[in-house]
Amino acid sequence: MRVSKLALRGFMSHDQMDVELPDRGVVLVTGPNGAGKSSIVEGVAAAVWGKTTRGASPWRDGEKGSAAVEVDEERVERTRSPAGRTKVAWPTSGAKYDTARAAQTAIDARWGDLATWQRTSVFSASDASTFTGATDAERKRMLERLLGLGRFDAAHKAVRADLRTAQADARDAERAHEATLARLQSAKDAVTARAEALAALAPPGDAGLTDADADDADAALAALDAEVRRAKTELRDAERAQAEVERKLAAAADKARDAQRALKRLESMGECPTCQQPISEHRLDAARAAAAYAIDAADACEAAEGDALAAARADVEDCEDTLAALQRKANAARAAAADIAARLQAAKRAAGAADQQRAGLAAAQREVAALTARSLTDAKTREEAAEEVALLEATEGVLGTRGVRATVTASALSGLEAVANHWLGRVAGDRITVTLGASTALKGGGTTDTIDLVVHGAGGGNGYRGASAGERRRIDVAMLFALAETASAAAGRDPGTLWVDEAFDSLDTDGVAAVCAALAEVAAERCVVVITHNHDLADSLSPVQHIRVG
């Protein structure tokens, strides 16, 4: 990022400091130790990120302070109140943020984080070996940050979460499909069972029998019952007529017997039991006449009613015969009606059982049809879920450490190695070169996801750590230049301001001259701010601007 202006107020050792920087060329910053030379770098860090590269607070206790910077033609300002409250303003963005954190997130998205800026744009004595002296794994993480591959982390994390969800959905879809298939098979079994049960039902023998037949039988029985009742009435009437004739005959016979008994009694008495007078012949004649009359009357009644009695008895016998015949017919009709009712009920039960089986069969067939359609839908859902899982697995592989990140890293390593060796040729001649590898073989077999730095021409076969302090510093400078160019290219930005803060200790005279030549080459395209108290280095530079502090 290209810094054009810096304004500090109440910041570290400065009450007020204003700096304007050119687009390109070397800017030399000199002054005694403790004068506040490095506060220029810290001012940029504090204004943009609210932190310093040293990690210490740049603000004075109980005082108001501010750090404002114009970077890439945009202004960012950080202020601190005497009470210790800090605020960030980014007016040129044209956006308003509810919180300082939201504003900082936007700033980080615009210029990256502090660590990346520090490693690619700030060369300090303490940070010079950040890349070269790091472990293989640390180099890998650092390069990924420089390349902006951290963006893959969020995407990779999101894809992995989506993958877990998709896998769960796929398992659910598989279970749902299996459950549907089980239900479908059960429904098919039910169809088979219903069909077999329906076929096994014996067809009703009286399938043609209807309720009308039962009604006809009941009507015939009712008619016969009515005739029986009439026959019983006629029998009772005949019996009463016979009884009346028999009563009359009995009455006449009774009178005759009574007269005969009265005559016999008189004849046997001889005298009246009341008056003790002898029974007169006249009285006996009267009694004889009465008895004869009664006998004649009884004979006349029997002669007169004999035919009627015979007719009445015959009538009674006819009625009894008729009634018996009607009762036999009624009983037969009753049995026939009961048989018809039973047969009709049996036919209805058989028909009901068949209807029930047919209804069950139809319901089972409908369920088979519905479950067949459901199984097709489930199969499609399962297939889509499996495709989603496959796609996300492929995406997860692409976004993972073995995917596109590895490809990008390998490509960047090739460019980083070429640029580093270019700068090594400038500061160390052709005798020192480096090789960068994307993976390191493990003793037990396999590889680890790291970046291996191999140094050739220095260290006596022991690589970077075996090189002299001057050689290591030359390698450091070359790697820092290469990282800065790689970071700028990865971000799609023009090379920004380069800050060199006391970074060339341990260099001999030839080393200082080589680094100064390299700085001049870099300064042809960007502004290089060199902070030093090394008079030899300062005298070897040709600055376009000299800032004296203290």
ChimeraX attribute file (.defattr): number of C-alpha atoms within 10 A of each C-alpha:
attribute: neighborCount
match mode: 1-to-1
recipient: residues
	/A:1	17
	/A:2	21
	/A:3	22
	/A:4	19
	/A:5	17
	/A:6	23
	/A:7	20
	/A:8	25
	/A:9	19
	/A:10	20
	/A:11	26
	/A:12	18
	/A:13	17
	/A:14	16
	/A:15	10
	/A:16	14
	/A:17	17
	/A:18	13
	/A:19	13
	/A:20	13
	/A:21	19
	/A:22	18
	/A:23	17
	/A:24	20
	/A:25	23
	/A:26	27
	/A:27	23
	/A:28	21
	/A:29	22
	/A:30	22
	/A:31	16
	/A:32	13
	/A:33	12
	/A:34	11
	/A:35	14
	/A:36	18
	/A:37	24
	/A:38	22
	/A:39	20
	/A:40	24
	/A:41	20
	/A:42	24
	/A:43	28
	/A:44	26
	/A:45	22
	/A:46	26
	/A:47	25
	/A:48	28
	/A:49	21
	/A:50	21
	/A:51	17
	/A:52	20
	/A:53	19
	/A:54	10
	/A:55	8
	/A:56	9
	/A:57	14
	/A:58	21
	/A:59	22
	/A:60	15
	/A:61	14
	/A:62	11
	/A:63	13
	/A:64	18
	/A:65	24
	/A:66	23
	/A:67	30
	/A:68	24
	/A:69	26
	/A:70	20
	/A:71	19
	/A:72	14
	/A:73	11
	/A:74	14
	/A:75	20
	/A:76	21
	/A:77	23
	/A:78	21
	/A:79	22
	/A:80	21
	/A:81	15
	/A:82	13
	/A:83	10
	/A:84	15
	/A:85	9
	/A:86	15
	/A:87	15
	/A:88	23
	/A:89	19
	/A:90	20
	/A:91	12
	/A:92	11
	/A:93	13
	/A:94	6
	/A:95	9
	/A:96	11
	/A:97	13
	/A:98	7
	/A:99	10
	/A:100	13
	/A:101	11
	/A:102	12
	/A:103	19
	/A:104	19
	/A:105	13
	/A:106	16
	/A:107	17
	/A:108	14
	/A:109	10
	/A:110	11
	/A:111	17
	/A:112	18
	/A:113	18
	/A:114	17
	/A:115	15
	/A:116	20
	/A:117	18
	/A:118	19
	/A:119	21
	/A:120	22
	/A:121	24
	/A:122	24
	/A:123	27
	/A:124	22
	/A:125	16
	/A:126	11
	/A:127	17
	/A:128	25
	/A:129	20
	/A:130	19
	/A:131	20
	/A:132	23
	/A:133	16
	/A:134	13
	/A:135	15
	/A:136	21
	/A:137	15
	/A:138	15
	/A:139	19
	/A:140	20
	/A:141	17
	/A:142	21
	/A:143	21
	/A:144	20
	/A:145	17
	/A:146	25
	/A:147	22
	/A:148	16
	/A:149	19
	/A:150	14
	/A:151	12
	/A:152	18
	/A:153	15
	/A:154	12
	/A:155	15
	/A:156	19
	/A:157	14
	/A:158	13
	/A:159	21
	/A:160	19
	/A:161	14
	/A:162	17
	/A:163	20
	/A:164	15
	/A:165	13
	/A:166	22
	/A:167	19
	/A:168	14
	/A:169	18
	/A:170	21
	/A:171	15
	/A:172	14
	/A:173	21
	/A:174	19
	/A:175	14
	/A:176	18
	/A:177	21
	/A:178	15
	/A:179	14
	/A:180	20
	/A:181	19
	/A:182	14
	/A:183	17
	/A:184	22
	/A:185	15
	/A:186	15
	/A:187	22
	/A:188	18
	/A:189	14
	/A:190	19
	/A:191	21
	/A:192	15
	/A:193	16
	/A:194	21
	/A:195	16
	/A:196	13
	/A:197	15
	/A:198	19
	/A:199	12
	/A:200	10
	/A:201	13
	/A:202	9
	/A:203	13
	/A:204	17
	/A:205	12
	/A:206	15
	/A:207	14
	/A:208	9
	/A:209	17
	/A:210	16
	/A:211	12
	/A:212	9
	/A:213	15
	/A:214	20
	/A:215	14
	/A:216	13
	/A:217	21
	/A:218	19
	/A:219	14
	/A:220	17
	/A:221	21
	/A:222	15
	/A:223	14
	/A:224	20
	/A:225	19
	/A:226	14
	/A:227	17
	/A:228	21
	/A:229	15
	/A:230	14
	/A:231	22
	/A:232	18
	/A:233	14
	/A:234	19
	/A:235	21
	/A:236	15
	/A:237	16
	/A:238	22
	/A:239	18
	/A:240	14
	/A:241	19
	/A:242	20
	/A:243	15
	/A:244	14
	/A:245	21
	/A:246	18
	/A:247	12
	/A:248	15
	/A:249	22
	/A:250	15
	/A:251	14
	/A:252	21
	/A:253	20
	/A:254	15
	/A:255	19
	/A:256	22
	/A:257	16
	/A:258	16
	/A:259	21
	/A:260	19
	/A:261	14
	/A:262	17
	/A:263	22
	/A:264	15
	/A:265	12
	/A:266	18
	/A:267	16
	/A:268	10
	/A:269	12
	/A:270	13
	/A:271	14
	/A:272	12
	/A:273	10
	/A:274	6
	/A:275	7
	/A:276	9
	/A:277	10
	/A:278	11
	/A:279	16
	/A:280	13
	/A:281	10
	/A:282	9
	/A:283	13
	/A:284	16
	/A:285	12
	/A:286	13
	/A:287	21
	/A:288	19
	/A:289	14
	/A:290	19
	/A:291	22
	/A:292	16
	/A:293	15
	/A:294	21
	/A:295	21
	/A:296	15
	/A:297	17
	/A:298	22
	/A:299	16
	/A:300	14
	/A:301	18
	/A:302	20
	/A:303	12
	/A:304	13
	/A:305	16
	/A:306	15
	/A:307	12
	/A:308	16
	/A:309	19
	/A:310	13
	/A:311	15
	/A:312	22
	/A:313	18
	/A:314	14
	/A:315	19
	/A:316	21
	/A:317	15
	/A:318	16
	/A:319	22
	/A:320	19
	/A:321	14
	/A:322	18
	/A:323	21
	/A:324	15
	/A:325	14
	/A:326	20
	/A:327	18
	/A:328	14
	/A:329	16
	/A:330	21
	/A:331	15
	/A:332	13
	/A:333	21
	/A:334	19
	/A:335	14
	/A:336	17
	/A:337	21
	/A:338	15
	/A:339	14
	/A:340	22
	/A:341	20
	/A:342	13
	/A:343	19
	/A:344	22
	/A:345	16
	/A:346	16
	/A:347	20
	/A:348	17
	/A:349	13
	/A:350	19
	/A:351	16
	/A:352	12
	/A:353	15
	/A:354	20
	/A:355	13
	/A:356	14
	/A:357	20
	/A:358	16
	/A:359	13
	/A:360	18
	/A:361	22
	/A:362	15
	/A:363	15
	/A:364	22
	/A:365	18
	/A:366	14
	/A:367	19
	/A:368	21
	/A:369	15
	/A:370	13
	/A:371	21
	/A:372	18
	/A:373	14
	/A:374	17
	/A:375	21
	/A:376	15
	/A:377	13
	/A:378	22
	/A:379	19
	/A:380	14
	/A:381	18
	/A:382	21
	/A:383	15
	/A:384	14
	/A:385	21
	/A:386	19
	/A:387	14
	/A:388	18
	/A:389	21
	/A:390	15
	/A:391	14
	/A:392	20
	/A:393	19
	/A:394	13
	/A:395	18
	/A:396	22
	/A:397	17
	/A:398	17
	/A:399	23
	/A:400	19
	/A:401	16
	/A:402	12
	/A:403	14
	/A:404	16
	/A:405	20
	/A:406	18
	/A:407	14
	/A:408	14
	/A:409	21
	/A:410	17
	/A:411	12
	/A:412	20
	/A:413	19
	/A:414	16
	/A:415	17
	/A:416	24
	/A:417	21
	/A:418	17
	/A:419	19
	/A:420	26
	/A:421	23
	/A:422	19
	/A:423	24
	/A:424	27
	/A:425	18
	/A:426	19
	/A:427	26
	/A:428	22
	/A:429	13
	/A:430	12
	/A:431	10
	/A:432	18
	/A:433	21
	/A:434	20
	/A:435	16
	/A:436	18
	/A:437	16
	/A:438	21
	/A:439	18
	/A:440	16
	/A:441	12
	/A:442	9
	/A:443	7
	/A:444	6
	/A:445	7
	/A:446	9
	/A:447	12
	/A:448	13
	/A:449	16
	/A:450	18
	/A:451	23
	/A:452	19
	/A:453	22
	/A:454	15
	/A:455	23
	/A:456	16
	/A:457	14
	/A:458	20
	/A:459	16
	/A:460	13
	/A:461	13
	/A:462	12
	/A:463	16
	/A:464	22
	/A:465	16
	/A:466	14
	/A:467	18
	/A:468	14
	/A:469	15
	/A:470	17
	/A:471	23
	/A:472	24
	/A:473	24
	/A:474	27
	/A:475	28
	/A:476	25
	/A:477	26
	/A:478	27
	/A:479	27
	/A:480	25
	/A:481	24
	/A:482	23
	/A:483	26
	/A:484	25
	/A:485	22
	/A:486	22
	/A:487	25
	/A:488	19
	/A:489	15
	/A:490	14
	/A:491	16
	/A:492	9
	/A:493	14
	/A:494	14
	/A:495	21
	/A:496	22
	/A:497	24
	/A:498	28
	/A:499	22
	/A:500	24
	/A:501	23
	/A:502	18
	/A:503	22
	/A:504	24
	/A:505	16
	/A:506	16
	/A:507	19
	/A:508	13
	/A:509	12
	/A:510	11
	/A:511	19
	/A:512	22
	/A:513	17
	/A:514	21
	/A:515	25
	/A:516	21
	/A:517	17
	/A:518	19
	/A:519	25
	/A:520	19
	/A:521	14
	/A:522	18
	/A:523	21
	/A:524	13
	/A:525	15
	/A:526	21
	/A:527	26
	/A:528	28
	/A:529	29
	/A:530	27
	/A:531	25
	/A:532	23
	/A:533	16
	/A:534	14
	/A:535	9
	/A:536	12
	/A:537	19
	/A:538	19
	/A:539	9
	/A:540	14
	/A:541	19
	/A:542	15
	/A:543	19
	/A:544	15
	/A:545	15
	/A:546	15
	/A:547	15
	/A:548	13
	/A:549	16
	/A:550	12
